[in-house]
Amino acid sequence: MKLMFPALVLGNVWATRKDARVEAIKMLIVRPLNYLDESDVKAPIIAADWIGAGVGERVIVVSGSAARCAAGDHSIPIDASVIGIIDGEDIVR
């Protein structure tokens, strides 16, 4: 199952040789978070960044076909995309 989830931006990734379809895309290292206590959900992943997020920001990440939809190209070889920067949230516990 593909998901939309919160994550913390840990850093950037650079690659001198890559698929031409991702040539101009900024790539980030993000750590998926448990929304209730911000603990790690799984190991960090690499996500394409369409909005200019920075290190230390909490973001919204989509995966699977939604990630390619965010790119505007369903043939692009990505599986995760940052689509929003989280400013805040209201959670009833």
CYANA upper distance limits for C-alpha pairs under 8 A (distance plus 0.5 A):
  2 LYS  CA     62 VAL  CA      8.26
  2 LYS  CA     63 SER  CA      6.07
  2 LYS  CA     64 GLY  CA      6.10
  3 LEU  CA     62 VAL  CA      6.43
  3 LEU  CA     63 SER  CA      6.23
  3 LEU  CA     64 GLY  CA      8.23
  4 MET  CA     60 ILE  CA      7.37
  4 MET  CA     61 VAL  CA      6.08
  4 MET  CA     62 VAL  CA      4.86
  4 MET  CA     63 SER  CA      7.07
  5 PHE  CA     32 PRO  CA      7.33
  5 PHE  CA     33 LEU  CA      7.97
  5 PHE  CA     60 ILE  CA      6.22
  5 PHE  CA     61 VAL  CA      5.86
  5 PHE  CA     62 VAL  CA      7.05
  6 PRO  CA     32 PRO  CA      6.45
  6 PRO  CA     33 LEU  CA      6.12
  6 PRO  CA     34 ASN  CA      8.03
  6 PRO  CA     35 TYR  CA      7.23
  6 PRO  CA     58 ARG  CA      7.26
  6 PRO  CA     59 VAL  CA      6.13
  6 PRO  CA     60 ILE  CA      5.22
  6 PRO  CA     61 VAL  CA      6.64
  7 ALA  CA     30 VAL  CA      6.33
  7 ALA  CA     31 ARG  CA      5.62
  7 ALA  CA     32 PRO  CA      4.61
  7 ALA  CA     33 LEU  CA      5.55
  7 ALA  CA     58 ARG  CA      6.08
  7 ALA  CA     59 VAL  CA      5.83
  7 ALA  CA     60 ILE  CA      6.83
  7 ALA  CA     61 VAL  CA      7.27
  8 LEU  CA     30 VAL  CA      5.87
  8 LEU  CA     31 ARG  CA      5.64
  8 LEU  CA     32 PRO  CA      7.05
  8 LEU  CA     33 LEU  CA      7.46
  8 LEU  CA     55 VAL  CA      8.43
  8 LEU  CA     56 GLY  CA      6.81
  8 LEU  CA     57 GLU  CA      6.38
  8 LEU  CA     58 ARG  CA      5.02
  8 LEU  CA     59 VAL  CA      6.72
  9 VAL  CA     28 LEU  CA      7.28
  9 VAL  CA     29 ILE  CA      6.54
  9 VAL  CA     30 VAL  CA      4.93
  9 VAL  CA     31 ARG  CA      7.02
  9 VAL  CA     53 ALA  CA      8.22
  9 VAL  CA     54 GLY  CA      7.14
  9 VAL  CA     55 VAL  CA      5.44
  9 VAL  CA     56 GLY  CA      5.79
  9 VAL  CA     57 GLU  CA      6.09
  9 VAL  CA     58 ARG  CA      6.85
  9 VAL  CA     59 VAL  CA      7.68
 10 LEU  CA     28 LEU  CA      7.98
 10 LEU  CA     29 ILE  CA      5.95
 10 LEU  CA     30 VAL  CA      5.96
 10 LEU  CA     31 ARG  CA      7.36
 10 LEU  CA     55 VAL  CA      5.98
 10 LEU  CA     56 GLY  CA      6.73
 11 GLY  CA     28 LEU  CA      6.26
 11 GLY  CA     29 ILE  CA      5.59
 11 GLY  CA     30 VAL  CA      7.73
 11 GLY  CA     54 GLY  CA      8.30
 11 GLY  CA     55 VAL  CA      5.92
 12 ASN  CA     26 LYS  CA      8.37
 12 ASN  CA     27 MET  CA      6.49
 12 ASN  CA     28 LEU  CA      4.90
 12 ASN  CA     29 ILE  CA      6.22
 12 ASN  CA     55 VAL  CA      8.25
 13 VAL  CA     26 LYS  CA      8.29
 13 VAL  CA     27 MET  CA      5.89
 13 VAL  CA     28 LEU  CA      6.18
 13 VAL  CA     29 ILE  CA      7.19
 13 VAL  CA     46 ILE  CA      8.30
 14 TRP  CA     27 MET  CA      7.67
 18 LYS  CA     22 VAL  CA      7.50
 18 LYS  CA     23 GLU  CA      7.18
 19 ASP  CA     23 GLU  CA      7.09
 21 ARG  CA     76 ILE  CA      6.58
 21 ARG  CA     77 PRO  CA      7.98
 22 VAL  CA     76 ILE  CA      7.78
 22 VAL  CA     77 PRO  CA      8.05
 25 ILE  CA     48 ALA  CA      6.93
 25 ILE  CA     49 ASP  CA      7.39
 25 ILE  CA     50 TRP  CA      8.03
 26 LYS  CA     48 ALA  CA      6.47
 26 LYS  CA     49 ASP  CA      5.90
 26 LYS  CA     50 TRP  CA      7.94
 27 MET  CA     46 ILE  CA      7.03
 27 MET  CA     47 ALA  CA      6.18
 27 MET  CA     48 ALA  CA      5.15
 27 MET  CA     49 ASP  CA      6.24
 28 LEU  CA     46 ILE  CA      6.03
 28 LEU  CA     47 ALA  CA      5.85
 28 LEU  CA     48 ALA  CA      6.85
 28 LEU  CA     49 ASP  CA      7.06
 29 ILE  CA     44 PRO  CA      6.92
 29 ILE  CA     45 ILE  CA      6.16
 29 ILE  CA     46 ILE  CA      5.12
 29 ILE  CA     47 ALA  CA      6.94
 30 VAL  CA     44 PRO  CA      5.87
 30 VAL  CA     45 ILE  CA      5.99
 30 VAL  CA     46 ILE  CA      6.67
 30 VAL  CA     47 ALA  CA      7.32
 31 ARG  CA     40 ASP  CA      7.43
 31 ARG  CA     41 VAL  CA      8.40
 31 ARG  CA     42 LYS  CA      7.80
 31 ARG  CA     43 ALA  CA      6.95
 31 ARG  CA     44 PRO  CA      4.67
 31 ARG  CA     45 ILE  CA      6.87
 32 PRO  CA     40 ASP  CA      6.70
 32 PRO  CA     41 VAL  CA      6.09
 32 PRO  CA     42 LYS  CA      6.73
 32 PRO  CA     43 ALA  CA      7.89
 32 PRO  CA     44 PRO  CA      7.06
 32 PRO  CA     45 ILE  CA      8.36
 33 LEU  CA     38 GLU  CA      5.55
 33 LEU  CA     39 SER  CA      6.13
 33 LEU  CA     40 ASP  CA      5.49
 33 LEU  CA     41 VAL  CA      5.79
 33 LEU  CA     42 LYS  CA      8.37
 34 ASN  CA     38 GLU  CA      5.26
 34 ASN  CA     39 SER  CA      5.75
 34 ASN  CA     40 ASP  CA      6.65
 34 ASN  CA     41 VAL  CA      6.12
 35 TYR  CA     39 SER  CA      8.36
 36 LEU  CA     91 ILE  CA      8.42
 46 ILE  CA     80 ALA  CA      7.59
 47 ALA  CA     61 VAL  CA      8.18
 47 ALA  CA     78 ILE  CA      8.18
 47 ALA  CA     79 ASP  CA      7.88
 47 ALA  CA     80 ALA  CA      5.17
 47 ALA  CA     81 SER  CA      5.42
 47 ALA  CA     82 VAL  CA      6.80
 48 ALA  CA     78 ILE  CA      7.71
 48 ALA  CA     80 ALA  CA      6.74
 48 ALA  CA     81 SER  CA      5.08
 48 ALA  CA     82 VAL  CA      6.58
 49 ASP  CA     53 ALA  CA      7.34
 49 ASP  CA     81 SER  CA      6.41
 49 ASP  CA     82 VAL  CA      5.44
 49 ASP  CA     83 ILE  CA      7.75
 50 TRP  CA     70 ALA  CA      8.29
 50 TRP  CA     71 ALA  CA      8.06
 50 TRP  CA     81 SER  CA      7.75
 50 TRP  CA     82 VAL  CA      6.79
 50 TRP  CA     83 ILE  CA      6.93
 51 ILE  CA     82 VAL  CA      7.66
 51 ILE  CA     83 ILE  CA      7.03
 51 ILE  CA     84 GLY  CA      7.39
 53 ALA  CA     57 GLU  CA      7.27
 53 ALA  CA     59 VAL  CA      8.01
 53 ALA  CA     82 VAL  CA      8.40
 53 ALA  CA     85 ILE  CA      7.15
 57 GLU  CA     85 ILE  CA      7.47
 57 GLU  CA     86 ILE  CA      8.08
 58 ARG  CA     85 ILE  CA      6.58
 58 ARG  CA     86 ILE  CA      5.95
 58 ARG  CA     87 ASP  CA      8.48
 59 VAL  CA     82 VAL  CA      7.09
 59 VAL  CA     83 ILE  CA      7.99
 59 VAL  CA     84 GLY  CA      6.02
 59 VAL  CA     85 ILE  CA      4.81
 59 VAL  CA     86 ILE  CA      5.69
 60 ILE  CA     82 VAL  CA      6.29
 60 ILE  CA     83 ILE  CA      6.27
 60 ILE  CA     84 GLY  CA      5.47
 60 ILE  CA     85 ILE  CA      6.71
 60 ILE  CA     86 ILE  CA      7.23
 61 VAL  CA     80 ALA  CA      7.04
 61 VAL  CA     81 SER  CA      5.95
 61 VAL  CA     82 VAL  CA      4.96
 61 VAL  CA     83 ILE  CA      6.43
 61 VAL  CA     84 GLY  CA      7.84
 62 VAL  CA     66 ALA  CA      6.47
 62 VAL  CA     67 ALA  CA      5.91
 62 VAL  CA     80 ALA  CA      6.11
 62 VAL  CA     81 SER  CA      5.93
 62 VAL  CA     82 VAL  CA      7.09
 62 VAL  CA     83 ILE  CA      7.59
 63 SER  CA     67 ALA  CA      5.42
 63 SER  CA     79 ASP  CA      5.78
 63 SER  CA     80 ALA  CA      4.76
 63 SER  CA     81 SER  CA      6.93
 64 GLY  CA     68 ARG  CA      7.45
 64 GLY  CA     78 ILE  CA      8.37
 64 GLY  CA     79 ASP  CA      5.41
 64 GLY  CA     80 ALA  CA      6.97
 65 SER  CA     69 CYS  CA      6.62
 65 SER  CA     74 HIS  CA      7.61
 65 SER  CA     79 ASP  CA      7.82
 66 ALA  CA     70 ALA  CA      6.72
 67 ALA  CA     71 ALA  CA      7.16
 67 ALA  CA     78 ILE  CA      7.32
 67 ALA  CA     79 ASP  CA      6.31
 67 ALA  CA     80 ALA  CA      5.57
 67 ALA  CA     81 SER  CA      5.30
 68 ARG  CA     72 GLY  CA      6.97
 68 ARG  CA     73 ASP  CA      6.35
 68 ARG  CA     74 HIS  CA      5.51
 68 ARG  CA     75 SER  CA      7.76
 68 ARG  CA     76 ILE  CA      6.73
 68 ARG  CA     77 PRO  CA      8.24
 68 ARG  CA     78 ILE  CA      6.89
 68 ARG  CA     79 ASP  CA      7.52
 68 ARG  CA     80 ALA  CA      8.37
 68 ARG  CA     81 SER  CA      8.16
 69 CYS  CA     73 ASP  CA      6.63
 69 CYS  CA     74 HIS  CA      6.47
 70 ALA  CA     81 SER  CA      7.44
 70 ALA  CA     83 ILE  CA      7.74
 71 ALA  CA     76 ILE  CA      8.01
 71 ALA  CA     81 SER  CA      8.45
